[in-house]
Amino acid sequence: MVGEPVNVNEFQELARQALPKMYYDFFSGGAEDQHTLKENVEAFRRITFRPRMLVDVSRIDFSTTVLGYNISAPIMIAPSGLHKLAHPEGEIATARAAAASNTIMVLSSVSSCTIEEVASSCNAIRFFQIYVCKNRDISAQLVQRAERNGYKAIVLTVDVPRPGRREADIKNKMIVPPLKNIEGLVSTEVDNDEGSILEGFSKEALDASLCWSCFTDTDFSIRCFSWCFYNVKVEDIGWLRSITNLPILIKGVLTREDAIKATEVGVAGIVVSNHGGRQLDYTPATITVLEEVVHAVGGKVPVFLDGGVRRGTDVFKALALGAQAVLIGRPVVYGLAAKGEYGVRKVIHMLKDELELTMALSGCPSMKDITRSHVRTEHEKIHSML
Ligand SMILES: Cc1cc2nc3c(=O)[nH]c(=O)nc-3n(C[C@H](O)[C@H](O)[C@H](O)COP(=O)(O)O)c2cc1C
């Protein structure tokens, strides 16, 4: 029995106690051997600090901006689906916690509350995450609804051409409740005797043919024109840019090769993510590839990171390695399951408190003081021993 939690990790056990096994497994699980799921957390632990002493840390400021929006700390809420499985108020409670914490929430396209319900529930700064469906009209409708309802950016998740093999969901024959945003547009009644219904549905609906496509500005306007007036299907990322004025972030990049392609197609930012270890198992922990992506991008667009962030020290490490901010996945859902909106607020608050302390003890009174030389990676440790 866990009493009042004193850190974010302790919310996981509270969530396990609060939820039916099928739902707890859905939120906590990863793909196959769950190697990447564990590594996301473990890799942070292998990074150590190089703190500086006798710096004036009597005032700490970690407020920042993301795509021009001021937020209280470099900690945002990652998109995760089906929050009503965690708590009856679902994403509305999560959004209210984001508003109270003055941070950004990325709403999942497979949320259990609609785009409109979340938008009208509070004044949180919201981004909207999409998967591209085989039927592009469905994705286009979602993007346009998000834009109409005041969402400030589109987060395109690119690591799910097919769903990863989440064996707990398969065993549990995970049942998907109605996906409110796409109700009536996509059938969730998929026969999938061998696996989870969620997996079966994703295989049916998602467009596995989605690709990068580079284009010049002239090329782009021709594509827009043709899409609007002749309804000719414009391919891929160019297609997405042609249907929205919102900035587009790409979520799911893990290599320099893809980081370069992302900047070439004109995205506004990159999220280094392996989907919290739920997609391809044995992809590296995100914190270990962050620098590779940051170097490849060369400051052209901001780079964000999610996966395994459980401590304020983790946030600091990601910032030192070049992230502009981090996103939090499971801890938010665990907070929601354990204590509703209050639980999500508490999770964000705990991470902020820990970040503040880490900055004070490292000699970094502001975000700009956090540098690469404040951390030591495992690679550097090995190198220094040779
Ligand atoms: C239960 C669950 C559902 C998720 N649903 C989505 C989703 O709908 N769209 C998406 O882009 N990512 C989704 N993700 C991935 C998260 O956005 C994020 O990448 C991941 O949770 C970060 O790792 P962490 O949980 O260790 O913080 C989901 C993750 C979890 C745990």
PDBQT file of the ligand as one rigid body, heavy atoms in Angstrom, charges set to zero:
ROOT
HETATM    1  C1  LIG A 401      -1.477   4.464 -23.005  1.00  0.00    +0.000 C 
HETATM    2  C2  LIG A 401      -0.726   5.238 -24.035  1.00  0.00    +0.000 A 
HETATM    3  C3  LIG A 401      -1.401   5.710 -25.148  1.00  0.00    +0.000 A 
HETATM    4  C4  LIG A 401      -0.716   6.449 -26.111  1.00  0.00    +0.000 A 
HETATM    5  N1  LIG A 401      -1.416   6.965 -27.155  1.00  0.00    +0.000 NA
HETATM    6  C5  LIG A 401      -0.774   7.734 -28.057  1.00  0.00    +0.000 A 
HETATM    7  C6  LIG A 401      -1.484   8.351 -29.095  1.00  0.00    +0.000 A 
HETATM    8  O1  LIG A 401      -2.700   8.234 -29.201  1.00  0.00    +0.000 OA
HETATM    9  N2  LIG A 401      -0.773   9.082 -29.981  1.00  0.00    +0.000 N 
HETATM   10  C7  LIG A 401       0.575   9.248 -29.882  1.00  0.00    +0.000 A 
HETATM   11  O2  LIG A 401       1.177   9.920 -30.724  1.00  0.00    +0.000 OA
HETATM   12  N3  LIG A 401       1.278   8.700 -28.889  1.00  0.00    +0.000 NA
HETATM   13  C8  LIG A 401       0.636   7.957 -27.968  1.00  0.00    +0.000 A 
HETATM   14  N4  LIG A 401       1.341   7.410 -26.940  1.00  0.00    +0.000 N 
HETATM   15  C9  LIG A 401       2.788   7.692 -26.809  1.00  0.00    +0.000 C 
HETATM   16  C10 LIG A 401       3.008   8.963 -25.975  1.00  0.00    +0.000 C 
HETATM   17  O3  LIG A 401       2.631  10.105 -26.689  1.00  0.00    +0.000 OA
HETATM   18  C11 LIG A 401       4.482   9.133 -25.610  1.00  0.00    +0.000 C 
HETATM   19  O4  LIG A 401       5.270   9.037 -26.759  1.00  0.00    +0.000 OA
HETATM   20  C12 LIG A 401       4.985   8.124 -24.571  1.00  0.00    +0.000 C 
HETATM   21  O5  LIG A 401       3.969   7.805 -23.656  1.00  0.00    +0.000 OA
HETATM   22  C13 LIG A 401       6.187   8.712 -23.828  1.00  0.00    +0.000 C 
HETATM   23  O6  LIG A 401       6.723   7.784 -22.963  1.00  0.00    +0.000 OA
HETATM   24  P1  LIG A 401       6.412   7.741 -21.379  1.00  0.00    +0.000 P 
HETATM   25  O7  LIG A 401       5.068   7.089 -21.256  1.00  0.00    +0.000 OA
HETATM   26  O8  LIG A 401       7.516   6.912 -20.865  1.00  0.00    +0.000 OA
HETATM   27  O9  LIG A 401       6.415   9.159 -20.864  1.00  0.00    +0.000 OA
HETATM   28  C14 LIG A 401       0.677   6.675 -25.965  1.00  0.00    +0.000 A 
HETATM   29  C15 LIG A 401       1.348   6.195 -24.850  1.00  0.00    +0.000 A 
HETATM   30  C16 LIG A 401       0.672   5.500 -23.895  1.00  0.00    +0.000 A 
HETATM   31  C17 LIG A 401       1.415   5.001 -22.686  1.00  0.00    +0.000 C 
ENDROOT
TORSDOF 0
